[in-house]
């Protein structure tokens, strides 16, 4: 038995143990009943004052990899925000939430959009009143939380449990790391370039990002705007202008447009811009093509909880 364990450990290390990227686990433990309740709430516009703007309105988990494909999102009465919607896929692997990292976990993150006047424009009290006036939800929350009075903290916990389950395992690159498939010549050369040029210094770990704050404009100064959703909005420290939580590159070919303001339409342009501003390189078309080929191997499977029961 010990020999078998040693062999398995050796195989794992050979596959990806020395790589700066780790595969997404094939599954994750979560409370299925609580997550299913969160799923109902995620798609229900009952949480928005206009009874139209659900969480799914800005985070299409079936067709747009957890984003909305708009430069900036629309919310309550189609008001436009000032930020590009980040994907809700694989957020459990991020060390902080939102572009500026103002939420420490998924539960805390729920409080923001629902109370934001541009997004769902609801107060905690209003959410509780609506749900407690619903026999359907009173029954559901009683079963999951054992309570006759729905509180907002229960709502946040349920939605967070659903979002926890939104992992996208088994991308081609994950399978490559586990030694199950080979990458094409172009894809492997793209990955090597990704590491050689320094992209990997910010985009690493399970989520290829989401685990640090970094500045856009390290080598060449990047334009800053007063309403930019960066760390400066929280710290008021000049150094934190254009400092953001590094976005994940998982499913990146499907989460366009790019950057915090959604100004970049294509993955090719995003790669070139980041290489220039943060690494000081102007890449050739061939280099961009190879890196993009690698990035496209990061598309994972639809989360299990979204599949039909």
C-alpha positions in Angstrom: 0.0 0.0 0.0 2.8 2.4 0.9 4.5 1.7 -2.4 1.3 2.6 -4.3 1.0 5.9 -2.4 4.6 6.8 -3.2 4.0 6.0 -6.9 0.9 8.2 -7.0 2.7 11.1 -5.3 5.5 10.8 -7.8 3.1 10.8 -10.7 1.3 13.9 -9.3 4.6 15.7 -8.9 5.7 14.8 -12.4 2.4 16.0 -13.8 2.1 19.4 -12.2 3.9 19.5 -8.8 6.5 21.9 -10.0 4.3 24.1 -12.1 3.1 27.6 -10.9 -0.4 26.6 -11.9 -2.5 23.9 -10.3 -5.6 22.1 -11.8 -9.1 22.9 -10.4 -10.2 20.0 -8.3 -12.7 17.8 -10.0 -15.2 18.4 -7.2 -15.6 20.5 -4.1 -17.5 19.9 -0.9 -20.6 22.0 -0.3 -24.1 21.8 1.2 -26.2 20.8 -1.8 -29.5 21.7 -0.2 -28.3 25.2 0.8 -26.7 25.7 -2.6 -30.0 24.7 -4.5 -31.8 27.4 -2.4 -29.1 29.8 -3.3 -29.5 28.9 -7.0 -33.2 29.8 -6.8 -32.3 33.2 -5.3 -29.6 33.8 -7.8 -32.0 33.6 -10.7 -34.9 35.3 -8.9 -35.5 39.1 -9.5 -37.4 39.2 -6.2 -34.1 40.5 -4.7 -34.2 43.7 -6.9 -36.5 46.7 -6.4 -37.6 46.6 -10.0 -38.4 42.9 -9.8 -36.4 42.4 -13.0 -32.6 42.5 -12.2 -31.5 39.1 -10.8 -27.9 38.2 -10.0 -28.0 36.2 -13.2 -28.8 39.3 -15.2 -25.2 40.4 -14.9 -23.8 36.9 -14.4 -25.0 34.5 -17.1 -23.8 31.1 -15.9 -25.2 29.1 -18.8 -24.1 31.1 -21.9 -21.5 33.7 -20.9 -19.3 32.0 -18.4 -20.7 33.9 -15.5 -20.4 37.4 -17.0 -22.7 39.5 -19.2 -20.5 40.4 -22.2 -21.1 44.1 -21.6 -18.3 46.7 -21.1 -20.1 47.7 -17.9 -23.1 46.1 -16.4 -26.7 47.4 -16.3 -28.7 47.2 -13.2 -31.8 48.8 -11.6 -34.0 50.4 -14.3 -31.1 49.7 -16.8 -28.8 52.1 -15.0 -25.2 51.7 -16.1 -22.4 51.0 -13.6 -18.8 51.9 -14.0 -17.3 48.4 -13.8 -17.1 45.3 -15.9 -18.8 42.3 -14.4 -16.3 39.7 -13.2 -17.1 36.1 -13.6 -18.8 34.2 -10.8 -17.1 31.0 -11.9 -14.3 29.7 -9.6 -14.7 32.6 -7.2 -14.2 30.3 -4.3 -10.5 30.2 -5.2 -10.0 34.0 -5.0 -8.5 35.4 -1.9 -10.7 38.5 -2.1 -13.8 39.5 -4.1 -14.5 42.5 -6.5 -11.9 44.3 -8.6 -10.7 46.2 -5.5 -11.0 43.3 -3.2 -13.3 45.0 -0.8 -15.1 41.8 0.2 -13.2 39.1 2.1 -15.4 36.2 1.1 -18.5 35.1 -0.9 -20.9 35.8 1.9 -19.7 39.4 2.4 -19.7 39.9 -1.3 -23.5 39.3 -1.5 -24.3 42.4 0.5 -22.8 44.8 -2.1 -24.8 44.3 -5.3 -28.2 43.9 -3.6 -27.9 47.2 -1.7 -26.1 49.1 -4.5 -28.6 51.8 -5.9 -27.3 51.2 -9.5 -27.5 47.4 -9.3 -30.4 45.9 -7.3 -31.3 48.9 -5.2 -32.7 47.0 -2.2 -32.2 47.4 1.5 -31.7 44.4 3.8 -35.1 45.1 5.4 -36.8 45.1 2.0 -35.3 41.8 1.0 -36.3 40.2 4.3 -39.9 41.6 4.0 -40.3 40.3 0.4 -39.0 36.8 1.2 -41.0 36.5 4.4 -44.1 37.4 2.5 -43.5 34.5 0.2 -45.0 31.1 1.4 -42.7 29.4 -1.1 -39.5 30.9 0.3 -40.6 30.6 3.9 -41.0 26.9 3.4 -37.6 26.6 1.6 -35.7 28.6 4.3 -37.4 26.6 7.1 -36.2 23.4 5.6 -32.6 24.6 5.0 -32.1 26.8 8.0 -34.7 25.6 10.4 -36.1 29.1 10.9 -39.6 30.7 10.7 -38.1 34.1 10.1 -35.9 34.7 7.0 -32.9 37.0 7.7 -30.6 38.5 5.1 -27.7 36.6 6.5 -29.5 33.4 5.5 -29.9 34.8 2.0 -26.2 35.6 1.8 -25.2 32.2 3.0 -27.4 30.4 0.5 -26.3 32.4 -2.5 -22.6 32.1 -1.4 -23.0 28.3 -1.1 -24.4 28.2 -4.7 -21.5 30.4 -5.9 -19.0 28.1 -4.1 -20.3 25.2 -6.3 -19.6 27.1 -9.5 -16.3 25.5 -10.3 -15.3 24.6 -13.9 -12.9 21.6 -13.7 -11.4 19.5 -16.4 -10.2 22.1 -18.8 -7.7 20.8 -21.4 -4.9 22.5 -19.4 -6.0 20.8 -16.2 -5.9 17.5 -17.9 -2.5 18.3 -19.3 -1.2 19.1 -15.8 -2.6 15.8 -14.6 -0.7 14.0 -17.4 -4.0 12.9 -19.1 -3.6 14.8 -22.5 -1.0 16.5 -24.5 -1.2 20.2 -25.6 -0.7 21.1 -29.2 2.7 22.5 -30.3 1.2 26.0 -30.4 -0.5 25.7 -27.0 2.6 24.4 -25.2 4.8 27.2 -26.8 2.1 29.7 -25.7 2.4 28.4 -22.1 6.2 28.6 -22.2 6.0 32.2 -23.5 3.4 32.9 -20.7 6.0 31.9 -18.1 9.1 33.2 -19.9 7.7 36.7 -20.4 6.5 37.0 -16.8 2.7 36.8 -17.2 2.9 34.0 -14.6 4.1 36.3 -11.9 0.6 37.6 -11.5 -1.5 34.9 -13.0 -0.6 31.8 -11.1 -2.2 29.2 -8.7 -5.4 27.3 -9.2 -7.2 30.3 -10.7 -4.3 31.8 -12.6 -5.0 34.9 -10.7 -7.3 36.0 -7.9 -4.6 35.6 -5.3 -2.9 39.1 -5.2 -3.3 42.8 -5.8 -1.3 44.2 -8.7 -0.9 47.4 -10.6 -1.7 47.8 -14.2 1.0 50.1 -15.6 4.1 48.8 -13.9 6.5 49.6 -16.8 4.5 52.1 -18.8 2.0 54.4 -17.1 -1.6 53.4 -17.6 -4.4 56.0 -17.8 -6.2 56.5 -14.4 -9.8 57.6 -14.0 -11.3 59.1 -10.9 -14.2 56.5 -10.8 -11.9 53.6 -11.4 -12.9 50.6 -9.1 -9.3 50.2 -7.8 -7.7 49.9 -4.4 -7.4 53.6 -4.2 -11.2 53.9 -3.7 -10.7 52.0 -0.4 -7.2 53.1 0.8 -7.0 56.6 -0.6 -3.3 55.9 -1.0 -1.8 57.3 -4.2 0.2 54.2 -4.6 -3.0 52.2 -5.0 -4.3 54.0 -8.1 -4.8 51.3 -10.9 -4.1 48.5 -8.3 -6.7 45.7 -8.7 -7.2 42.2 -7.5 -5.7 40.2 -10.4 -8.6 38.6 -12.4 -8.7 34.9 -13.0 -7.8 33.7 -16.5 -10.0 30.6 -16.2 -12.5 30.5 -19.1 -10.9 33.8 -20.3 -11.8 33.3 -24.0 -15.5 33.5 -22.9 -15.4 36.4 -20.4 -15.0 39.3 -22.8 -14.8 42.3 -22.9 -11.7 42.7 -20.8 -10.3 44.9 -18.0 -12.1 46.7 -15.2 -13.9 49.0 -17.6 -14.5 46.5 -20.4 -12.7 48.7 -22.9 -10.8 45.8 -24.5 -12.9 43.7 -26.9 -10.6 40.9 -27.9 -8.3 38.5 -26.0 -5.5 39.3 -28.5 -5.6 43.0 -27.7 -5.8 42.3 -24.0 -2.6 40.2 -24.2 -0.8 42.9 -26.2 -1.8 45.7 -23.8 -0.8 43.8 -20.7 2.5 42.9 -22.2 3.2 46.5 -23.0 2.1 48.2 -19.8 3.2 45.6 -17.3 6.1 43.7 -18.9 7.5 46.3 -21.3 7.2 44.1 -24.4 5.6 44.6 -27.8 4.7 41.1 -28.8 4.7 39.8 -32.4 1.5 38.4 -33.9 3.0 34.9 -33.7 3.7 35.3 -29.9 0.2 36.6 -29.3 -1.4 33.8 -31.3 0.5 31.2 -29.3 -0.3 32.8 -25.9 -4.0 33.0 -26.9 -3.9 29.4 -28.0 -2.7 28.5 -24.5 -5.3 30.7 -22.8 -8.1 28.9 -24.7 -7.1 25.6 -23.0 -8.4 27.1 -19.8 -12.0 26.7 -20.6 -13.5 24.2 -18.2 -16.7 22.2 -17.9 -20.0 23.6 -16.9 -20.4 23.4 -13.1 -22.2 20.3 -11.9 -24.8 22.2 -10.0 -26.0 23.8 -13.3 -26.7 20.5 -15.0 -30.2 19.1 -15.0 -31.0 16.9 -12.1 
